[in-house]
């Protein structure tokens, strides 16, 4: 795993990890990125997750609720 190459990531709390994930995602999908296309596997995974959510809408949670719950812990 890539994480093993950066042991200092283990010191981040959950909120910092989520922020880092978002920043990495944004940098990987920015307009100057050469590889903006998702792989077929990634597209399939996202489609499966969307189909699961549409079939079971009560299983999802709002980002705001997750963020608020993390602040309480």
C-alpha positions in Angstrom: 0.0 0.0 0.0 1.1 3.6 -0.6 0.2 4.5 3.0 3.1 2.3 4.3 5.5 4.7 2.5 4.2 7.6 4.6 4.0 6.4 8.2 3.3 9.9 9.4 -0.3 9.5 8.0 -1.0 7.3 10.9 -0.8 10.3 13.2 -3.6 12.1 11.4 -7.1 12.1 13.0 -10.1 10.9 11.0 -11.1 14.4 10.0 -7.6 15.2 8.7 -7.6 11.9 6.7 -10.9 12.8 5.1 -9.6 16.3 4.2 -6.4 14.8 2.8 -8.5 12.3 0.7 -10.5 15.2 -0.7 -7.4 17.2 -1.5 -5.8 14.1 -3.2 -9.0 13.5 -5.2 -9.2 17.2 -6.3 -5.5 17.2 -7.3 -6.0 14.0 -9.3 -9.1 15.2 -11.1 -8.0 18.8 -11.7 -8.2 20.2 -15.2 -4.4 20.0 -15.6 -4.4 16.3 -14.7 -3.4 14.0 -17.6 -5.4 11.1 -16.3 -8.9 12.3 -15.6 -10.7 9.3 -16.9 -11.9 6.7 -14.5 -11.0 3.0 -15.1 -13.7 0.6 -16.1 -13.5 -1.0 -12.6 -13.9 2.4 -10.9 -17.0 3.2 -13.0 -18.5 -0.2 -12.3 -17.9 0.2 -8.6 -19.5 3.7 -8.6 -22.5 2.4 -10.6 -22.9 -0.6 -8.2 -22.8 1.8 -5.2 -25.4 4.1 -6.8 -27.7 1.2 -7.6 -27.4 -0.1 -4.1 -28.2 3.4 -2.7 -31.2 3.8 -5.1 -32.5 0.4 -4.0 -31.9 1.1 -0.3 -32.0 4.9 0.1 -32.2 4.6 3.9 -28.7 3.1 4.1 -27.0 6.3 3.1 -26.1 9.3 5.3 -25.6 12.9 4.5 -22.0 14.3 4.4 -23.1 17.0 6.9 -24.3 14.3 9.3 -21.0 12.4 9.0 -19.0 15.5 9.4 -21.0 16.5 12.5 -20.7 13.1 14.1 -16.9 13.1 13.6 -16.7 16.4 15.5 -18.6 15.0 18.4 -16.3 12.0 19.0 
